[in-house]
């Protein structure tokens, strides 16, 4: 004797009712009773497209007209004012040149690093016993007046 499957002819079960898959196909296109996602976009959570668009005018961003001065430390051309600072003498200098100059003027012990700390200041940092960075000493390079001077220059020279 061989085992008979629980399904009979045409996917019907022994109880005479068609299988679940057969019942779904039997509807023939009437999806009104189906519950769930109809598109893959609904499954992945893609936003619905809509025809609304803002009526605000789109303005082009302003570009800074670069000064193209030369660096007072290395003598090379300053390509971007965003990468420059004013020296204590009031001349534009490369940020990287200032960092190298300060490293030469301020010898570092093992485990110490020199880094920009903001607002025209640099600082020597080292890790404490807990692994947190602490400030060993601060070095003021650019005062607030010069920092404001470069900000106002940028705002005045936007094209």
N, C-alpha and C positions, 0 to 999 in steps of 0.2 A: 504494500500500500504506500502510496506517496502522500505526502502532506499536501493538503489543499490550502491555497491562500485564503485570507479572509475576504478578499475581493472577488467578486464574481465577474460576470460579463459586463463590459462597458464601465468598469470602475465602480460598480455598485457594491455595497457591502451586503453581508448576509441579512441585515435587517431590512433590506430593500431600498434604503436611502442611498443616493449617490454620495461619493466621497466629497470631502470639502473642496478639493481642487475641481472636481466635476461641477459642483454647484456654482462656483465662481465663473467658470467658462460658459455655463449654460445661459447666463444673463445676456450674452451676445452684445455687449457694448454699453449697457446701462450701468454707468459707474456711480450713479447717484447714491447708492447704498454703501459704497466703499469708504472707509475711513483711513486717513493717513496722508502720506505725501504723494503729490501728483508729479512733481518734477525733482530732479536731482538738486536744483538750486534750493529748494525748500529743505532738503535733507542737510546740506552743508551750511545752511544759514546765510546764503548770499542775500544781500539787500535787494528789495524789490525796486525795479526801475520805475521812475516817475517822470512825468513830463514837466514838472515845475523847475524853472530856472530863475535864479536871482536877477532882479532888474537893476542891481547896483552896477555902476560902470567899473570895468576892470582897468586898473592903472598899472603901468609898467613900473617896476621897482627902479629907484634911482641908483645910479652908479657913482662911486666916489671918483673924482678926478684926482689921480695920484700926483704927489708933488715931484717925484723922481729926483729927490735930493740925494746927495752922497752921504754915506755913513761917516760920522766923525771918528770912528774907531778904525774901521778897515779900509775906508775910502771907496768902497764899491757902491753902486747905485742901489737905492732902496726902491724895490719894485712895488711893494704894498705897504701902505701906511698902517695897516692892521698888524704888521709884523715889526713895527717900529716903536720906539720910545723917545722921549726927550732926555738928553743927558743933563746933569746938573749945570752945565754951561749953556743949556738952551738949544742944543743942536740935535737934529734927528739922528738916531743910531739904531742899528739892527738889534732886535731882542736877543738873538743868539750871541752877538758880539758882546753885549752887556753881561750875559751869563758867563761867557768865557773870561771876560775881564775880572768879574767879581770872584770867580774861582781862583784866578791867579793872585788876587789881592787878599783873599781870605783862605788860608790853608785849612784843609779839612782833615780831621782825624779819621781813622778807620771806622766805618759804619755810619759816617755822616754824609749827608747830601745837601747840595745847595739847590733851592727851588724858588720859583716865583710864588709869592703868597698873596698877591692881589693888591690893588690900589697903589701900584708903583713900588711895592716893597718886595724884597727877597728875604729868605730866611734859611738858616742852617738847621736841618732836622736830623734827629737820630731816634732810633727805636729804644723804648724803655724795656724793663724786664717783662712786661706783659705783651710786648710786640706792637705797642701803639706808638705812633710818631709824635714826638714832642719837639717844641721849638727850643733850640739851644741859644740862638741869637738872631735878632732881626737886623736887616740892612735896608735903610730907606734910600732908594735911588731916585725916584721921581716923586716930587711933592705934589700936593693936591692942585696947586696952581698950574703946573705943567701938564698934569693929567687932564685938567679941564681945558687947557689950551689945545691939546690934540683932539679932544672930543669936539670942540667947537670948530676946529679946522675941518674935520670930517663932515660935520653938518653943513657948513658953509660951502663946501666944494662938491656937493652932490649935483650931478648933471641929470 
